Amino acid sequence: MSKAASTAPPISKNRALPAREALSFKSVLQAYETRQWKRGLKTADQILKKYPDHGETLSMKGLILTNLNRKEEGIELVRKGLRMDLTSHICWHVLGLVHKADRNYAEALKCYTQALKFEKDNLNILRDAAHMQTQLRHFDQLVETRQTLLKYRANLRQSWIALALAYHLNGKLDFAKKVLEQYEATVKDVPPRDPEHSELLLYHVRILEEMKRHDEALDFLVKNVVSQSIIDKSTTAILKARLLHKLGKTDETREAWLSIIDSNPESYDHYRRYLLTQGIDMDSLENDSRTAAIKVLHQLSARIPRAIAPRRILLKLTSGDEFRLLVATYFEAAIARGIPSLFSDLKDLYVSSEKRQVIEDIAEDLYRKTLENSKEYPPSSHIWVLYYLIQHHATNPSTIPRALALADKAIEHSPALPDLYMAKARALKRAGNPFEACITMASAWRLDLQDRFLNTKNAKYLLRAGYIEEAIKMLGLFTKKTASLPGADLEEMQSLFYMREAGDAQHRSGKLNLALKRYNVLFKTFDDIEDDQYDFHAYALRKFTMTTYLLLIEMEDNLRSHPAYAPAALAAAKIYVQIHDETKPAPQTSALDSKKRAGRRGKNVEIKPQEDSKKALATPPKTDDTDIPVVRDDDPEGLKLLTVPDPLEIAWKRLSPLHSLRPKLLDTWLVSFDVAIRQKKYLQALKALNHARNLSPGDPGVHYRLIEFKLAVEQPNLKLPAPVQTVITEELSQIFPADVSLETFNSAFMQTNVSPGSALGAAQALVLIRGQQSSQVEAEELTFQLLRPETHLSIQTGLNALEFLRTTLKSPRHEEFRLQCALRFPLSCVFKTREELDELRESTLKHLAALEELEGEKDEILDVTTN
């Protein structure tokens, strides 16, 4: 007996089937592959009648049941099948597929690895393992698996490319290069101008470039372009220019980038790279290089008069009289052409107060000229310069009244232009009046009922004003008629804007359960996007889109840096912190107890099931041989989200991606500190605090948390491990002087920090140091310092201060502070009393009664729109 045979795993005595049943089992496998679930289930039952302990059939039956919405029963059968035949690669593979369907990728890979022990040359399992290793970024293992697949399928070009990609992802570029060279040496009879072969050769050039073998990369590129093996002209031109630059061939590089700019004169990146050939780095300009860059850009602008990009870049580089001259020409040309996006184009120049003032002067001067009907400007110039000025003045709280006055003039002049109403609504929103903003945006929408963008903006403003049901009804005009709810269709379409805005609206209304419900749908969308990449591990190899595939991998690695994720994650984490603070850990409760606890966490917690939710729960999902059934929602009101056993752990899970992807966002570290300090993970809290201090050492929130941390770690009964205590003591000694009390430290912060919220931060810290009763009077005085005329108080800081006076201090002066803020912000409605807000809300609903009147028009609208 050979050594291999002696070490082979024993075959289960129950595995072998008679010829007829063995053929039936193959039919079960085929039915699963073709998604004919019922036929496969029927055949499996026939086998199990005679052989009820056949492990592989039990596993396959369980796998089919999991696809027929009988998941628990199916998983039990899969596990039973594995127990009946622990040495079957099919049973292990099936369990891996079940784990993969549950997104438990680590366990799935373990199952595939176990299956390969019993069937090491099974190509299906090897491919599944390779895809799972890529999904989990286990690139060392991926290389080994791809080498095995190449060994068995060396005649397939995908096997070669897959191995090269595996080496590339693992950072072994020299091995990737060798694999590509070996493959290319064996390729024969490639059709002329074959796009897939062209992509392969471009990928080869990329490997050489990353290896810094620029000479070889350039020669390889030129040779294959001449032979017409590489056919992507635009990519080739950019690659060639990039390689010439890295080789120091300045003249040739300059000519290459000029040619690229001639073909695409509106790419800012092309100009940036061309300037590099002149020795000018746009990221680190000095006086001499800035002057040189301006000269070059003027030359390019003269070379391509139609190009806007060089003239726009010049606006960023120039200053003084030269800037005034250039921006005036640029501004007037855009106004004459009627470009609505002019403000969006220029607003990044507003970081310079000098440039902002110059643009304002030019716009106001042009407004006066067009008002006089000057013949040198087209008639439409008047309305477009008005439109610009509305947006311009809306960015500064002190000039919002001017923006609103101009908006009224513009609307009187052109009452049929929706853009004007939208600009006015934006100004009202920034003034702190979401109700008037909502009415104005509804007026814009009424001008064009078939415009999806206006519909979306109107719904967004309804949500921000707290009209959640009305917003959902509005969105229903353009969602599928067959959807149970408009929101369900938007979630299916992965509308991140809706999920976030709906969650924020529920959060503001105090319905924490529904807020978490919306945020969790958004998080699930990101999970789905992350899972979707699994299909591309095979697709990219079939289509030879290697470069695009690598961009996909990079995008997925940075997925949660998307602007929609951070606000939702921070909001959800704050809710979980609130849940932790308001609820002590308790044993598992009944549904009734859950509702009571939910009620305690917010006056407006929504616990009444919606009608559509009831219908969805009452109607069983339909199934057939091909459709995957819809999973029921067992918590339509999100009440279970309020009774999670460890809310802080969930909050940390949501925040974790932000630590690496959004490290420059201050709230990332402030909220992370709030979670860690409550978990008594003091080193994590200290780390978050240090990150926050590096970003904004004078921030009031950072100051408050510094004192909170010092008080927490210096509790008399707290005993920390010696290494932890040493680290914390050393860090605190660098922040807090040894001979300075916390009160003195707090006073020094107040005196040295000039930010508008410093007084509030000092007041909050004082309450921590002394306690609420002992600090009452002084904390009130500090808070009222925000109302000084010289303080640039924002609406949000005022609201935070009012909440501090009302809830933390329980100050009888909170009403006085509210009245002062109402006078300070006359356009805002957020400082009104609850009764005044209720009255305003009802008044706004009357203005929005037009929505109800549109019911008769709804069918007409839907007839002319695409669902």
Secondary structure as UniProt FT lines:
FT   HELIX           3..7
FT   TURN            13..15
FT   HELIX           19..33
FT   TURN            34..35
FT   HELIX           37..50
FT   TURN            52..53
FT   HELIX           55..66
FT   TURN            67..69
FT   HELIX           71..84
FT   TURN            86..87
FT   HELIX           89..101
FT   TURN            102..103
FT   HELIX           105..118
FT   TURN            120..121
FT   HELIX           123..135
FT   TURN            136..137
FT   HELIX           139..152
FT   TURN            154..155
FT   HELIX           157..169
FT   TURN            170..171
FT   HELIX           173..186
FT   TURN            192..193
FT   HELIX           195..210
FT   TURN            211..212
FT   HELIX           214..226
FT   TURN            227..228
FT   HELIX           233..246
FT   TURN            247..248
FT   HELIX           250..263
FT   TURN            265..266
FT   HELIX           268..277
FT   TURN            278..279
FT   TURN            282..283
FT   HELIX           287..303
FT   TURN            305..306
FT   HELIX           309..317
FT   HELIX           320..337
FT   TURN            340..341
FT   HELIX           342..346
FT   HELIX           347..351
FT   HELIX           353..371
FT   TURN            372..373
FT   TURN            375..376
FT   TURN            379..380
FT   HELIX           381..394
FT   HELIX           397..399
FT   HELIX           400..413
FT   TURN            415..416
FT   HELIX           418..430
FT   TURN            431..432
FT   HELIX           434..446
FT   TURN            449..450
FT   HELIX           452..464
FT   TURN            465..466
FT   HELIX           468..475
FT   TURN            476..477
FT   TURN            481..482
FT   HELIX           486..492
FT   TURN            493..494
FT   HELIX           496..508
FT   TURN            509..510
FT   HELIX           512..543
FT   HELIX           546..557
FT   HELIX           559..561
FT   TURN            563..564
FT   HELIX           565..582
FT   HELIX           591..600
FT   TURN            603..604
FT   HELIX           611..618
FT   TURN            636..637
FT   HELIX           639..643
FT   HELIX           647..661
FT   TURN            663..664
FT   HELIX           666..678
FT   TURN            679..680
FT   HELIX           682..695
FT   TURN            697..698
FT   HELIX           700..713
FT   TURN            716..717
FT   HELIX           722..735
FT   TURN            738..739
FT   HELIX           742..752
FT   TURN            756..757
FT   HELIX           758..770
FT   TURN            772..775
FT   HELIX           776..784
FT   HELIX           785..787
FT   TURN            789..790
FT   HELIX           795..803
FT   HELIX           804..808
FT   TURN            812..813
FT   HELIX           814..824
FT   TURN            826..827
FT   TURN            830..831
FT   HELIX           834..847
FT   TURN            848..849
FT   HELIX           850..853
FT   HELIX           855..863
//
